[in-house]
Amino acid sequence: IVIQLPMINNIMYFQINNKTGGISLTVDGSRELDPSKNPSYSLVVSVKDMGGQNENSFSDSTSVDIIVNENIWKAPEPVEIVENSTDPHPIKITQVQWNEPGARYSLTGKE
């Protein structure tokens, strides 16, 4: 990443996996990123074929625009269900919300 705009407190919020090209948050970015303050970022990224170690290798730069959505995931509180309860059933024990369709979750038993 050549440039990140805005650059806040001189902290890089994003990183690139040099094998896959995937863009993700840095540790600092995961702590500091706040979509209510800065909902979008622009990155200028540079790529180099063969790690730029050969004079015949190719290189290029491009811009990447990132839109940050608020994470609405809230971990549910632990649920305790009384064994042999005579309370009315069914009981709503949790609710899952996610920004994107296809959220997956599971309930696991406690030993």
Residue, then its C-alpha position, 0 to 999 in steps of 0.5 A: i500500500v503506497i497511500q491510505l487516505p485519510m491517514i489518521n494518526n499516521i496509522m495504516y488501517f489496511q494490509i494486503n496479503n502478498k500471496t492472495g492479494g486480499i485486503s484486510l484490517t491491520v491490528d491497529g485498524s481493527r481497533e481504531l476503524d470507526p465508520s461513523k467518523n470515516p465511512s470511506y477510504s482510498l488506497v493506492v496500491s502497487v504490485k510488482d511481478m516477481g517481487g520486483q527483483n528482476e529488471n524485466s518484471f512488470s509493475d503497476s499501481t491502482s486505486v482501491d476505494i473502500i466503503v466501511n459499513e457499521n458492524i451490527w454483530k452483537a454477541p448474544e448473552p449466554v442463555e441458560i435453559v432450566e431442565n424440565s421447565t414447565d414454562p410456556h414453550p417455545i422460548k425465544i433464546t437469541q436473535v442473530q443479525w448480520n449486514e449480509p445475507g447468509a449468516r451462519y450460526s450454531l447452538t452448542g451444548k455445555e457439558 
